[in-house]
Amino acid sequence: MILNIATDRGSAGGETFTGIVHKYNVKNAAGRTTLKFTAGSGDAPVVNGASVPLTIVLNAGQEGVVYSPVGKFELNTPLQNGELVAVYNSSLNITGKFFFADKVTLSRTTEGYLLVERSVISKD
């Protein structure tokens, strides 16, 4: 699949992206009991017709999916809204280590967003 990266319909003669959303397939491989994964703040996006979470809580060994809010997509600028935080002690705001998979999958949602998908493992 070839993605058209145009930001306005006239520049490349095709559909354009209306925003960018990051999708993280996360696994809590930490020895701690619970991690709270957050991929941004603001309104939870609708992706491919479904409302998706910005935050997910996973016990040790569990897996889940979390999304970023919709960010602005522009050429020649850094991709936005790609933050991901895992907190295991909310009172101390202690974060864990992440290991990102090498593979990144790019696709287009039905809403016209560029979807950037990565797998992430959190360890001690």
Phi and psi in radians as a Rosetta constraint file:
Dihedral C 1 N 2 CA 2 C 2 CIRCULARHARMONIC -1.785 0.35
Dihedral N 2 CA 2 C 2 N 3 CIRCULARHARMONIC 2.254 0.35
Dihedral C 2 N 3 CA 3 C 3 CIRCULARHARMONIC -1.678 0.35
Dihedral N 3 CA 3 C 3 N 4 CIRCULARHARMONIC 2.293 0.35
Dihedral C 3 N 4 CA 4 C 4 CIRCULARHARMONIC -1.452 0.35
Dihedral N 4 CA 4 C 4 N 5 CIRCULARHARMONIC 2.077 0.35
Dihedral C 4 N 5 CA 5 C 5 CIRCULARHARMONIC -1.686 0.35
Dihedral N 5 CA 5 C 5 N 6 CIRCULARHARMONIC 0.301 0.35
Dihedral C 5 N 6 CA 6 C 6 CIRCULARHARMONIC -1.139 0.35
Dihedral N 6 CA 6 C 6 N 7 CIRCULARHARMONIC 2.574 0.35
Dihedral C 6 N 7 CA 7 C 7 CIRCULARHARMONIC -1.860 0.35
Dihedral N 7 CA 7 C 7 N 8 CIRCULARHARMONIC -0.093 0.35
Dihedral C 7 N 8 CA 8 C 8 CIRCULARHARMONIC -2.475 0.35
Dihedral N 8 CA 8 C 8 N 9 CIRCULARHARMONIC 2.538 0.35
Dihedral C 8 N 9 CA 9 C 9 CIRCULARHARMONIC -1.046 0.35
Dihedral N 9 CA 9 C 9 N 10 CIRCULARHARMONIC -0.558 0.35
Dihedral C 9 N 10 CA 10 C 10 CIRCULARHARMONIC -1.295 0.35
Dihedral N 10 CA 10 C 10 N 11 CIRCULARHARMONIC -0.414 0.35
Dihedral C 10 N 11 CA 11 C 11 CIRCULARHARMONIC -1.278 0.35
Dihedral N 11 CA 11 C 11 N 12 CIRCULARHARMONIC -0.521 0.35
Dihedral C 11 N 12 CA 12 C 12 CIRCULARHARMONIC -2.252 0.35
Dihedral N 12 CA 12 C 12 N 13 CIRCULARHARMONIC 0.013 0.35
Dihedral C 12 N 13 CA 13 C 13 CIRCULARHARMONIC 1.277 0.35
Dihedral N 13 CA 13 C 13 N 14 CIRCULARHARMONIC 0.398 0.35
Dihedral C 13 N 14 CA 14 C 14 CIRCULARHARMONIC -2.545 0.35
Dihedral N 14 CA 14 C 14 N 15 CIRCULARHARMONIC -2.930 0.35
Dihedral C 14 N 15 CA 15 C 15 CIRCULARHARMONIC -1.162 0.35
Dihedral N 15 CA 15 C 15 N 16 CIRCULARHARMONIC 2.682 0.35
Dihedral C 15 N 16 CA 16 C 16 CIRCULARHARMONIC -2.143 0.35
Dihedral N 16 CA 16 C 16 N 17 CIRCULARHARMONIC 2.901 0.35
Dihedral C 16 N 17 CA 17 C 17 CIRCULARHARMONIC -1.508 0.35
Dihedral N 17 CA 17 C 17 N 18 CIRCULARHARMONIC 2.399 0.35
Dihedral C 17 N 18 CA 18 C 18 CIRCULARHARMONIC -1.693 0.35
Dihedral N 18 CA 18 C 18 N 19 CIRCULARHARMONIC -0.112 0.35
Dihedral C 18 N 19 CA 19 C 19 CIRCULARHARMONIC 3.061 0.35
Dihedral N 19 CA 19 C 19 N 20 CIRCULARHARMONIC -3.060 0.35
Dihedral C 19 N 20 CA 20 C 20 CIRCULARHARMONIC -2.339 0.35
Dihedral N 20 CA 20 C 20 N 21 CIRCULARHARMONIC 2.417 0.35
Dihedral C 20 N 21 CA 21 C 21 CIRCULARHARMONIC -2.302 0.35
Dihedral N 21 CA 21 C 21 N 22 CIRCULARHARMONIC 2.364 0.35
Dihedral C 21 N 22 CA 22 C 22 CIRCULARHARMONIC -1.761 0.35
Dihedral N 22 CA 22 C 22 N 23 CIRCULARHARMONIC 2.331 0.35
Dihedral C 22 N 23 CA 23 C 23 CIRCULARHARMONIC -2.029 0.35
Dihedral N 23 CA 23 C 23 N 24 CIRCULARHARMONIC 2.209 0.35
Dihedral C 23 N 24 CA 24 C 24 CIRCULARHARMONIC -2.021 0.35
Dihedral N 24 CA 24 C 24 N 25 CIRCULARHARMONIC 2.106 0.35
Dihedral C 24 N 25 CA 25 C 25 CIRCULARHARMONIC -1.571 0.35
Dihedral N 25 CA 25 C 25 N 26 CIRCULARHARMONIC 1.806 0.35
Dihedral C 25 N 26 CA 26 C 26 CIRCULARHARMONIC -1.859 0.35
Dihedral N 26 CA 26 C 26 N 27 CIRCULARHARMONIC 2.595 0.35
Dihedral C 26 N 27 CA 27 C 27 CIRCULARHARMONIC -2.280 0.35
Dihedral N 27 CA 27 C 27 N 28 CIRCULARHARMONIC 2.293 0.35
Dihedral C 27 N 28 CA 28 C 28 CIRCULARHARMONIC -1.567 0.35
Dihedral N 28 CA 28 C 28 N 29 CIRCULARHARMONIC 1.658 0.35
Dihedral C 28 N 29 CA 29 C 29 CIRCULARHARMONIC -1.782 0.35
Dihedral N 29 CA 29 C 29 N 30 CIRCULARHARMONIC 0.236 0.35
Dihedral C 29 N 30 CA 30 C 30 CIRCULARHARMONIC -1.324 0.35
Dihedral N 30 CA 30 C 30 N 31 CIRCULARHARMONIC 2.687 0.35
Dihedral C 30 N 31 CA 31 C 31 CIRCULARHARMONIC -1.316 0.35
Dihedral N 31 CA 31 C 31 N 32 CIRCULARHARMONIC -0.209 0.35
Dihedral C 31 N 32 CA 32 C 32 CIRCULARHARMONIC -1.311 0.35
Dihedral N 32 CA 32 C 32 N 33 CIRCULARHARMONIC 2.770 0.35
Dihedral C 32 N 33 CA 33 C 33 CIRCULARHARMONIC -1.265 0.35
Dihedral N 33 CA 33 C 33 N 34 CIRCULARHARMONIC -0.679 0.35
Dihedral C 33 N 34 CA 34 C 34 CIRCULARHARMONIC -2.449 0.35
Dihedral N 34 CA 34 C 34 N 35 CIRCULARHARMONIC 2.442 0.35
Dihedral C 34 N 35 CA 35 C 35 CIRCULARHARMONIC -2.228 0.35
Dihedral N 35 CA 35 C 35 N 36 CIRCULARHARMONIC 2.441 0.35
Dihedral C 35 N 36 CA 36 C 36 CIRCULARHARMONIC -1.880 0.35
Dihedral N 36 CA 36 C 36 N 37 CIRCULARHARMONIC 2.007 0.35
Dihedral C 36 N 37 CA 37 C 37 CIRCULARHARMONIC -1.691 0.35
Dihedral N 37 CA 37 C 37 N 38 CIRCULARHARMONIC 2.292 0.35
Dihedral C 37 N 38 CA 38 C 38 CIRCULARHARMONIC -2.305 0.35
Dihedral N 38 CA 38 C 38 N 39 CIRCULARHARMONIC 2.319 0.35
Dihedral C 38 N 39 CA 39 C 39 CIRCULARHARMONIC -2.008 0.35
Dihedral N 39 CA 39 C 39 N 40 CIRCULARHARMONIC 0.596 0.35
Dihedral C 39 N 40 CA 40 C 40 CIRCULARHARMONIC 2.230 0.35
Dihedral N 40 CA 40 C 40 N 41 CIRCULARHARMONIC 3.099 0.35
Dihedral C 40 N 41 CA 41 C 41 CIRCULARHARMONIC -2.216 0.35
Dihedral N 41 CA 41 C 41 N 42 CIRCULARHARMONIC 2.876 0.35
Dihedral C 41 N 42 CA 42 C 42 CIRCULARHARMONIC 1.985 0.35
Dihedral N 42 CA 42 C 42 N 43 CIRCULARHARMONIC -2.680 0.35
Dihedral C 42 N 43 CA 43 C 43 CIRCULARHARMONIC -1.412 0.35
Dihedral N 43 CA 43 C 43 N 44 CIRCULARHARMONIC 2.381 0.35
Dihedral C 43 N 44 CA 44 C 44 CIRCULARHARMONIC -1.206 0.35
Dihedral N 44 CA 44 C 44 N 45 CIRCULARHARMONIC 2.362 0.35
Dihedral C 44 N 45 CA 45 C 45 CIRCULARHARMONIC -1.390 0.35
Dihedral N 45 CA 45 C 45 N 46 CIRCULARHARMONIC 2.864 0.35
Dihedral C 45 N 46 CA 46 C 46 CIRCULARHARMONIC -1.829 0.35
Dihedral N 46 CA 46 C 46 N 47 CIRCULARHARMONIC 2.126 0.35
Dihedral C 46 N 47 CA 47 C 47 CIRCULARHARMONIC -2.154 0.35
Dihedral N 47 CA 47 C 47 N 48 CIRCULARHARMONIC 2.142 0.35
Dihedral C 47 N 48 CA 48 C 48 CIRCULARHARMONIC 0.917 0.35
Dihedral N 48 CA 48 C 48 N 49 CIRCULARHARMONIC 0.704 0.35
Dihedral C 48 N 49 CA 49 C 49 CIRCULARHARMONIC 1.481 0.35
Dihedral N 49 CA 49 C 49 N 50 CIRCULARHARMONIC -0.041 0.35
Dihedral C 49 N 50 CA 50 C 50 CIRCULARHARMONIC -2.078 0.35
Dihedral N 50 CA 50 C 50 N 51 CIRCULARHARMONIC 2.443 0.35
Dihedral C 50 N 51 CA 51 C 51 CIRCULARHARMONIC -1.255 0.35
Dihedral N 51 CA 51 C 51 N 52 CIRCULARHARMONIC 2.307 0.35
Dihedral C 51 N 52 CA 52 C 52 CIRCULARHARMONIC -2.151 0.35
Dihedral N 52 CA 52 C 52 N 53 CIRCULARHARMONIC 2.708 0.35
Dihedral C 52 N 53 CA 53 C 53 CIRCULARHARMONIC -1.454 0.35
Dihedral N 53 CA 53 C 53 N 54 CIRCULARHARMONIC 2.564 0.35
Dihedral C 53 N 54 CA 54 C 54 CIRCULARHARMONIC -1.569 0.35
Dihedral N 54 CA 54 C 54 N 55 CIRCULARHARMONIC -0.370 0.35
Dihedral C 54 N 55 CA 55 C 55 CIRCULARHARMONIC -2.350 0.35
Dihedral N 55 CA 55 C 55 N 56 CIRCULARHARMONIC 2.518 0.35
Dihedral C 55 N 56 CA 56 C 56 CIRCULARHARMONIC -2.532 0.35
Dihedral N 56 CA 56 C 56 N 57 CIRCULARHARMONIC 2.504 0.35
Dihedral C 56 N 57 CA 57 C 57 CIRCULARHARMONIC -1.929 0.35
Dihedral N 57 CA 57 C 57 N 58 CIRCULARHARMONIC 2.178 0.35
Dihedral C 57 N 58 CA 58 C 58 CIRCULARHARMONIC -2.195 0.35
Dihedral N 58 CA 58 C 58 N 59 CIRCULARHARMONIC 2.330 0.35
Dihedral C 58 N 59 CA 59 C 59 CIRCULARHARMONIC -1.355 0.35
Dihedral N 59 CA 59 C 59 N 60 CIRCULARHARMONIC 2.907 0.35
Dihedral C 59 N 60 CA 60 C 60 CIRCULARHARMONIC -0.939 0.35
Dihedral N 60 CA 60 C 60 N 61 CIRCULARHARMONIC 2.293 0.35
Dihedral C 60 N 61 CA 61 C 61 CIRCULARHARMONIC 1.520 0.35
Dihedral N 61 CA 61 C 61 N 62 CIRCULARHARMONIC -0.197 0.35
Dihedral C 61 N 62 CA 62 C 62 CIRCULARHARMONIC -1.442 0.35
Dihedral N 62 CA 62 C 62 N 63 CIRCULARHARMONIC 2.745 0.35
Dihedral C 62 N 63 CA 63 C 63 CIRCULARHARMONIC -2.184 0.35
Dihedral N 63 CA 63 C 63 N 64 CIRCULARHARMONIC 2.691 0.35
Dihedral C 63 N 64 CA 64 C 64 CIRCULARHARMONIC -2.885 0.35
Dihedral N 64 CA 64 C 64 N 65 CIRCULARHARMONIC -3.071 0.35
Dihedral C 64 N 65 CA 65 C 65 CIRCULARHARMONIC -2.255 0.35
Dihedral N 65 CA 65 C 65 N 66 CIRCULARHARMONIC 2.388 0.35
Dihedral C 65 N 66 CA 66 C 66 CIRCULARHARMONIC -2.379 0.35
Dihedral N 66 CA 66 C 66 N 67 CIRCULARHARMONIC 2.560 0.35
Dihedral C 66 N 67 CA 67 C 67 CIRCULARHARMONIC -2.110 0.35
Dihedral N 67 CA 67 C 67 N 68 CIRCULARHARMONIC 2.714 0.35
Dihedral C 67 N 68 CA 68 C 68 CIRCULARHARMONIC -1.523 0.35
Dihedral N 68 CA 68 C 68 N 69 CIRCULARHARMONIC 2.840 0.35
Dihedral C 68 N 69 CA 69 C 69 CIRCULARHARMONIC -1.155 0.35
Dihedral N 69 CA 69 C 69 N 70 CIRCULARHARMONIC 2.904 0.35
Dihedral C 69 N 70 CA 70 C 70 CIRCULARHARMONIC -1.244 0.35
Dihedral N 70 CA 70 C 70 N 71 CIRCULARHARMONIC 2.212 0.35
Dihedral C 70 N 71 CA 71 C 71 CIRCULARHARMONIC -1.871 0.35
Dihedral N 71 CA 71 C 71 N 72 CIRCULARHARMONIC 2.905 0.35
Dihedral C 71 N 72 CA 72 C 72 CIRCULARHARMONIC -1.324 0.35
Dihedral N 72 CA 72 C 72 N 73 CIRCULARHARMONIC 2.387 0.35
Dihedral C 72 N 73 CA 73 C 73 CIRCULARHARMONIC -1.973 0.35
Dihedral N 73 CA 73 C 73 N 74 CIRCULARHARMONIC 2.063 0.35
Dihedral C 73 N 74 CA 74 C 74 CIRCULARHARMONIC -2.393 0.35
Dihedral N 74 CA 74 C 74 N 75 CIRCULARHARMONIC 2.595 0.35
Dihedral C 74 N 75 CA 75 C 75 CIRCULARHARMONIC -1.280 0.35
Dihedral N 75 CA 75 C 75 N 76 CIRCULARHARMONIC 2.663 0.35
Dihedral C 75 N 76 CA 76 C 76 CIRCULARHARMONIC 1.055 0.35
Dihedral N 76 CA 76 C 76 N 77 CIRCULARHARMONIC 0.474 0.35
Dihedral C 76 N 77 CA 77 C 77 CIRCULARHARMONIC -2.371 0.35
Dihedral N 77 CA 77 C 77 N 78 CIRCULARHARMONIC 2.681 0.35
Dihedral C 77 N 78 CA 78 C 78 CIRCULARHARMONIC -1.065 0.35
Dihedral N 78 CA 78 C 78 N 79 CIRCULARHARMONIC 2.543 0.35
Dihedral C 78 N 79 CA 79 C 79 CIRCULARHARMONIC -1.125 0.35
Dihedral N 79 CA 79 C 79 N 80 CIRCULARHARMONIC 2.440 0.35
Dihedral C 79 N 80 CA 80 C 80 CIRCULARHARMONIC -1.878 0.35
Dihedral N 80 CA 80 C 80 N 81 CIRCULARHARMONIC 2.917 0.35
Dihedral C 80 N 81 CA 81 C 81 CIRCULARHARMONIC 1.110 0.35
Dihedral N 81 CA 81 C 81 N 82 CIRCULARHARMONIC 0.559 0.35
Dihedral C 81 N 82 CA 82 C 82 CIRCULARHARMONIC -1.753 0.35
Dihedral N 82 CA 82 C 82 N 83 CIRCULARHARMONIC 0.311 0.35
Dihedral C 82 N 83 CA 83 C 83 CIRCULARHARMONIC -1.273 0.35
Dihedral N 83 CA 83 C 83 N 84 CIRCULARHARMONIC 2.614 0.35
Dihedral C 83 N 84 CA 84 C 84 CIRCULARHARMONIC -2.531 0.35
Dihedral N 84 CA 84 C 84 N 85 CIRCULARHARMONIC 2.238 0.35
Dihedral C 84 N 85 CA 85 C 85 CIRCULARHARMONIC -2.249 0.35
Dihedral N 85 CA 85 C 85 N 86 CIRCULARHARMONIC 2.415 0.35
Dihedral C 85 N 86 CA 86 C 86 CIRCULARHARMONIC -2.150 0.35
Dihedral N 86 CA 86 C 86 N 87 CIRCULARHARMONIC 2.157 0.35
Dihedral C 86 N 87 CA 87 C 87 CIRCULARHARMONIC -2.033 0.35
Dihedral N 87 CA 87 C 87 N 88 CIRCULARHARMONIC 2.260 0.35
Dihedral C 87 N 88 CA 88 C 88 CIRCULARHARMONIC -1.902 0.35
Dihedral N 88 CA 88 C 88 N 89 CIRCULARHARMONIC -0.183 0.35
Dihedral C 88 N 89 CA 89 C 89 CIRCULARHARMONIC -2.402 0.35
Dihedral N 89 CA 89 C 89 N 90 CIRCULARHARMONIC 1.626 0.35
Dihedral C 89 N 90 CA 90 C 90 CIRCULARHARMONIC -1.090 0.35
Dihedral N 90 CA 90 C 90 N 91 CIRCULARHARMONIC -0.494 0.35
Dihedral C 90 N 91 CA 91 C 91 CIRCULARHARMONIC -1.256 0.35
Dihedral N 91 CA 91 C 91 N 92 CIRCULARHARMONIC -0.508 0.35
Dihedral C 91 N 92 CA 92 C 92 CIRCULARHARMONIC -1.819 0.35
Dihedral N 92 CA 92 C 92 N 93 CIRCULARHARMONIC -0.132 0.35
Dihedral C 92 N 93 CA 93 C 93 CIRCULARHARMONIC 0.972 0.35
Dihedral N 93 CA 93 C 93 N 94 CIRCULARHARMONIC 0.794 0.35
Dihedral C 93 N 94 CA 94 C 94 CIRCULARHARMONIC -1.537 0.35
Dihedral N 94 CA 94 C 94 N 95 CIRCULARHARMONIC 2.260 0.35
Dihedral C 94 N 95 CA 95 C 95 CIRCULARHARMONIC -1.845 0.35
Dihedral N 95 CA 95 C 95 N 96 CIRCULARHARMONIC 2.804 0.35
Dihedral C 95 N 96 CA 96 C 96 CIRCULARHARMONIC -1.765 0.35
Dihedral N 96 CA 96 C 96 N 97 CIRCULARHARMONIC 3.124 0.35
Dihedral C 96 N 97 CA 97 C 97 CIRCULARHARMONIC -1.634 0.35
Dihedral N 97 CA 97 C 97 N 98 CIRCULARHARMONIC 2.545 0.35
Dihedral C 97 N 98 CA 98 C 98 CIRCULARHARMONIC -1.995 0.35
Dihedral N 98 CA 98 C 98 N 99 CIRCULARHARMONIC 2.548 0.35
Dihedral C 98 N 99 CA 99 C 99 CIRCULARHARMONIC -2.194 0.35
Dihedral N 99 CA 99 C 99 N 100 CIRCULARHARMONIC 1.956 0.35
Dihedral C 99 N 100 CA 100 C 100 CIRCULARHARMONIC -1.583 0.35
Dihedral N 100 CA 100 C 100 N 101 CIRCULARHARMONIC 2.382 0.35
Dihedral C 100 N 101 CA 101 C 101 CIRCULARHARMONIC -1.170 0.35
Dihedral N 101 CA 101 C 101 N 102 CIRCULARHARMONIC 2.628 0.35
Dihedral C 101 N 102 CA 102 C 102 CIRCULARHARMONIC -1.148 0.35
Dihedral N 102 CA 102 C 102 N 103 CIRCULARHARMONIC -0.562 0.35
Dihedral C 102 N 103 CA 103 C 103 CIRCULARHARMONIC -1.349 0.35
Dihedral N 103 CA 103 C 103 N 104 CIRCULARHARMONIC 2.298 0.35
Dihedral C 103 N 104 CA 104 C 104 CIRCULARHARMONIC -2.146 0.35
Dihedral N 104 CA 104 C 104 N 105 CIRCULARHARMONIC 2.251 0.35
Dihedral C 104 N 105 CA 105 C 105 CIRCULARHARMONIC -1.868 0.35
Dihedral N 105 CA 105 C 105 N 106 CIRCULARHARMONIC 2.249 0.35
Dihedral C 105 N 106 CA 106 C 106 CIRCULARHARMONIC -1.917 0.35
Dihedral N 106 CA 106 C 106 N 107 CIRCULARHARMONIC 2.372 0.35
Dihedral C 106 N 107 CA 107 C 107 CIRCULARHARMONIC -2.641 0.35
Dihedral N 107 CA 107 C 107 N 108 CIRCULARHARMONIC 3.043 0.35
Dihedral C 107 N 108 CA 108 C 108 CIRCULARHARMONIC -1.978 0.35
Dihedral N 108 CA 108 C 108 N 109 CIRCULARHARMONIC 2.285 0.35
Dihedral C 108 N 109 CA 109 C 109 CIRCULARHARMONIC -1.489 0.35
Dihedral N 109 CA 109 C 109 N 110 CIRCULARHARMONIC 2.919 0.35
Dihedral C 109 N 110 CA 110 C 110 CIRCULARHARMONIC -1.157 0.35
Dihedral N 110 CA 110 C 110 N 111 CIRCULARHARMONIC -0.351 0.35
Dihedral C 110 N 111 CA 111 C 111 CIRCULARHARMONIC -1.462 0.35
Dihedral N 111 CA 111 C 111 N 112 CIRCULARHARMONIC -0.105 0.35
Dihedral C 111 N 112 CA 112 C 112 CIRCULARHARMONIC 1.608 0.35
Dihedral N 112 CA 112 C 112 N 113 CIRCULARHARMONIC 0.241 0.35
Dihedral C 112 N 113 CA 113 C 113 CIRCULARHARMONIC -1.503 0.35
Dihedral N 113 CA 113 C 113 N 114 CIRCULARHARMONIC 2.617 0.35
Dihedral C 113 N 114 CA 114 C 114 CIRCULARHARMONIC -1.404 0.35
Dihedral N 114 CA 114 C 114 N 115 CIRCULARHARMONIC 2.093 0.35
Dihedral C 114 N 115 CA 115 C 115 CIRCULARHARMONIC -1.784 0.35
Dihedral N 115 CA 115 C 115 N 116 CIRCULARHARMONIC 2.085 0.35
Dihedral C 115 N 116 CA 116 C 116 CIRCULARHARMONIC -1.853 0.35
Dihedral N 116 CA 116 C 116 N 117 CIRCULARHARMONIC 1.970 0.35
Dihedral C 116 N 117 CA 117 C 117 CIRCULARHARMONIC -1.977 0.35
Dihedral N 117 CA 117 C 117 N 118 CIRCULARHARMONIC 2.286 0.35
Dihedral C 117 N 118 CA 118 C 118 CIRCULARHARMONIC -2.412 0.35
Dihedral N 118 CA 118 C 118 N 119 CIRCULARHARMONIC 2.657 0.35
Dihedral C 118 N 119 CA 119 C 119 CIRCULARHARMONIC -1.720 0.35
Dihedral N 119 CA 119 C 119 N 120 CIRCULARHARMONIC 2.463 0.35
Dihedral C 119 N 120 CA 120 C 120 CIRCULARHARMONIC -2.388 0.35
Dihedral N 120 CA 120 C 120 N 121 CIRCULARHARMONIC 2.362 0.35
Dihedral C 120 N 121 CA 121 C 121 CIRCULARHARMONIC -2.042 0.35
Dihedral N 121 CA 121 C 121 N 122 CIRCULARHARMONIC 2.322 0.35
Dihedral C 121 N 122 CA 122 C 122 CIRCULARHARMONIC -1.851 0.35
Dihedral N 122 CA 122 C 122 N 123 CIRCULARHARMONIC 2.221 0.35
Dihedral C 122 N 123 CA 123 C 123 CIRCULARHARMONIC -2.264 0.35
Dihedral N 123 CA 123 C 123 N 124 CIRCULARHARMONIC 2.884 0.35
